[in-house]
Amino acid sequence: MAEFLLIPALVMGGIIGLIELFFVHADERGLGWLSHGLHALPIAFILTFVAMNLEFAASLFNFSLQSNFWLDLGVRTVLGLVAAFKVKAAAAVVKGHNSVGEKLSHALIVGALIAASPYIWQFIGPLMPAFLQ
């Protein structure tokens, strides 16, 4: 059975959420950027948690995404696109915005970071203090 990742998912979610906050600040200047950015943090945590625990969820059904590279890539791509769509659409529902949120490139970067978070963790995880590993 695959390992359930809580602390790594929280750390990666925090890092990706912080990156998204920087993007929101750059793309949505004015008084509303902070409220929109703070709205983005929980979603970044949730989607990163899902991405980091896909293999664990698949193992509950006696299935392994690692055994099928293309299925793993497809599921992560869909998850990244959902994340990018959410990032792009979040500002559309905020009162007073006349455009759809962040730049497309920023939304795609956030989506890609979420989708790739378990692979990124393999590189930055060992650099973290022991209590965050």
C-alpha positions in Angstrom: 0.0 0.0 0.0 1.2 3.5 -0.9 2.1 5.9 1.9 -0.4 8.6 3.0 1.3 12.0 2.8 0.0 14.7 5.2 3.0 16.9 6.2 4.6 16.9 2.7 1.2 17.8 1.2 0.8 20.7 3.7 4.3 21.9 3.0 3.9 21.8 -0.8 0.4 23.3 -0.5 1.9 26.2 1.5 4.7 26.7 -1.1 2.3 26.6 -4.0 -0.2 28.8 -2.2 2.5 31.4 -1.6 3.5 31.3 -5.2 -0.1 31.8 -6.2 -0.4 34.8 -3.8 2.6 36.4 -5.5 0.9 35.8 -8.9 -2.4 37.2 -7.7 -0.7 40.3 -6.3 1.1 40.8 -9.7 -2.1 40.3 -11.8 -4.8 41.8 -9.7 -3.6 45.1 -8.4 -5.9 47.1 -6.1 -7.5 46.5 -2.8 -9.1 43.1 -3.7 -6.0 41.1 -4.4 -5.4 40.0 -0.8 -8.9 38.7 -0.3 -8.7 36.8 -3.6 -5.3 35.5 -2.7 -6.4 34.3 0.7 -9.3 32.5 -1.0 -6.7 30.8 -3.2 -4.7 29.3 -0.3 -7.2 26.7 0.9 -7.8 25.5 -2.7 -4.1 25.2 -3.3 -3.8 23.1 -0.1 -6.8 20.9 -1.1 -5.6 20.3 -4.7 -2.0 19.7 -3.6 -3.2 17.2 -1.0 -5.1 15.3 -3.7 -2.1 15.3 -6.1 0.2 14.1 -3.4 -2.1 11.3 -2.4 -3.3 10.0 -5.7 -1.2 6.8 -5.4 -2.5 6.2 -1.9 -6.1 6.6 -3.1 -5.5 4.2 -6.0 -3.9 1.6 -3.7 -7.2 1.5 -1.7 -8.7 -0.1 -4.8 -5.8 -2.4 -5.3 -4.6 -0.3 -8.2 -1.3 1.4 -8.9 -0.9 4.5 -11.0 2.9 3.8 -11.0 2.4 0.7 -13.0 0.8 2.7 -15.9 2.8 5.9 -16.7 0.2 7.2 -19.2 -2.7 6.8 -16.8 -0.7 8.6 -14.0 0.3 11.4 -16.4 -3.3 11.7 -17.7 -4.8 11.9 -14.2 -2.2 14.5 -13.1 -2.8 16.5 -16.3 -6.5 16.6 -15.6 -5.9 17.6 -12.0 -3.5 20.4 -13.2 -6.0 21.7 -15.7 -8.7 21.7 -13.1 -6.4 23.7 -10.8 -5.5 26.1 -13.6 -9.2 26.6 -14.5 -10.0 27.3 -10.9 -7.2 29.8 -10.6 -8.4 31.5 -13.8 -12.1 31.5 -12.9 -11.8 32.6 -9.2 -11.7 36.3 -10.0 -14.7 36.1 -12.3 -17.0 35.5 -9.3 -15.5 38.3 -7.3 -17.7 41.4 -7.4 -16.1 44.3 -9.3 -13.8 42.3 -11.6 -14.4 42.7 -15.3 -11.9 40.2 -16.4 -11.1 36.6 -15.6 -8.4 36.7 -13.0 -4.8 35.9 -13.3 -2.8 35.6 -16.5 -3.1 32.3 -18.3 0.6 31.6 -17.9 0.4 32.1 -14.1 -2.7 29.8 -13.9 -0.9 27.1 -15.9 2.2 27.4 -13.7 0.1 26.9 -10.6 -1.7 24.0 -12.2 1.6 22.4 -13.3 3.1 22.8 -9.8 0.1 21.2 -8.2 0.1 18.3 -10.7 3.9 17.8 -10.2 4.0 18.4 -6.5 4.8 14.7 -5.5 7.8 14.8 -7.9 9.0 18.2 -6.7 8.8 16.9 -3.1 11.3 14.2 -3.9 13.8 16.9 -4.5 13.0 19.4 -1.8 11.8 17.0 0.9 15.3 15.9 1.9 16.3 19.6 2.3 13.5 20.2 4.8 14.0 19.8 8.6 13.3 16.4 10.0 9.9 17.3 11.5 8.7 18.4 8.0 9.7 15.2 6.3 
